[in-house]
Amino acid sequence: MKLSNDSITVNQNTYYLFASNTGLYAVSGQNEDISHSEIQQNELVHDPRHMQGYTDQLKSYLLGKTKSFNFPLHITGTQFQQTV
């Protein structure tokens, strides 16, 4: 699967965002090792334009300007896991 990605820095903390064509897939912090994660098993494409809605909303949330998100999520797991 192709995942678009970008990063934001808020209050000296960097966050990495990953999204598929159906929604936000994952967010990781600067100290997380994703080298062996499921994320690395995908084709990663740096695409700030595609990620703009995700990065803007997460930055606004981290700065305390908003308390909710209105973007889609890419949900994975079993049928049971997806319903919980």
C-alpha positions in Angstrom: 0.0 0.0 0.0 1.1 3.5 -0.7 1.3 5.8 2.3 1.8 9.6 2.0 3.7 11.1 4.9 4.8 14.4 6.3 5.9 15.8 9.7 5.1 18.7 11.9 7.1 20.3 14.8 5.2 21.7 17.8 6.9 23.0 20.9 10.2 21.3 19.9 8.5 17.9 19.4 8.4 16.4 15.9 5.5 14.2 14.9 5.4 12.0 11.7 2.0 11.5 10.0 1.1 8.7 7.6 -2.1 8.5 5.5 -3.5 6.1 2.9 -5.9 7.2 0.2 -8.7 6.3 2.7 -7.6 8.2 5.8 -5.0 8.8 8.5 -3.0 5.6 9.1 -0.6 6.4 11.9 1.1 9.2 13.9 4.5 8.6 15.5 6.7 10.7 17.7 10.3 11.7 17.2 11.6 9.1 19.7 9.6 6.1 18.2 11.5 3.6 16.2 9.3 2.6 13.3 12.0 0.8 11.4 10.4 -2.6 12.2 6.8 -1.5 12.2 4.0 -2.2 9.7 4.5 1.4 8.4 7.8 0.5 6.8 6.3 -2.4 4.9 4.5 0.1 2.7 5.6 2.4 -0.1 6.2 5.8 1.6 5.8 8.9 -0.4 6.6 12.4 1.1 3.5 14.4 0.0 2.9 17.6 2.0 0.0 18.6 -0.2 -2.0 15.4 0.4 -1.1 15.6 4.2 -2.1 19.3 4.6 -5.5 18.6 6.2 -4.0 16.1 8.7 -1.0 18.2 9.6 -3.1 21.4 10.0 -5.6 19.8 12.3 -3.0 17.9 14.4 -1.0 21.1 14.9 -4.1 23.0 15.9 -5.0 20.3 18.4 -1.4 20.2 19.9 -1.5 23.9 20.3 -4.8 23.7 22.2 -6.8 25.5 19.5 -9.2 22.6 18.8 -10.4 19.5 20.6 -11.6 17.4 17.7 -10.7 16.2 14.2 -12.8 15.9 11.1 -10.6 13.8 8.8 -11.1 10.1 7.9 -9.2 7.3 9.6 -7.7 4.2 7.9 -8.9 1.5 10.2 -7.3 -2.0 10.1 -7.8 -5.2 12.1 -10.3 -7.9 12.4 -14.1 -7.1 12.1 -14.3 -7.3 15.9 -11.4 -4.9 16.3 -12.8 -2.4 13.9 -16.2 -2.3 15.7 -14.7 -1.7 19.2 
